[in-house]
């Protein structure tokens, strides 16, 4: 009976460890254990380029969203306007 309990507890520990290691929490913990990341100049330039591209896309999305807001307000005004019953 004791051996069966040890085997079951061992299996449970293995399963829990696998779940923890594969989870985002386990990955973040592993990154902390690895220490700080040193980026080279090339990697920094690539990262800066990616950030610039994302900022440009974000600005485009903001402009598009603003235009869509204006269109929705226009359509709402048309729908709320009193209708002429003569037509």
RAQUISUL-V880475 format. One record per backbone hydrogen bond with DSSP energy under -1.0 kcal/mol. NH is the residue of the N-H (numbers start at 1). CO is the residue of the C=O. Records with the same first field share a line. If there is no record, write none. Layout:
NH = CO ; CO
//
This chain:
5 = 1
6 = 2
7 = 3
8 = 4
9 = 5
10 = 6
11 = 7
12 = 8
13 = 9
14 = 10
15 = 11
16 = 12
17 = 13
18 = 14
19 = 15
20 = 16
21 = 17
22 = 18
27 = 23
28 = 24
29 = 25
30 = 26
31 = 27
32 = 28
33 = 29
34 = 30
35 = 31
44 = 40
45 = 41
46 = 42
47 = 43
48 = 44
49 = 45
50 = 46
51 = 47
52 = 48
53 = 49
54 = 50
55 = 51
56 = 52
57 = 53
58 = 54
59 = 55
60 = 56
61 = 57
62 = 58
63 = 59
64 = 60
65 = 61
66 = 62
67 = 63
68 = 64
69 = 65
70 = 66
71 = 67
72 = 68
73 = 69
74 = 70
75 = 71
76 = 72
77 = 73
78 = 74
79 = 75
80 = 76
81 = 77
//
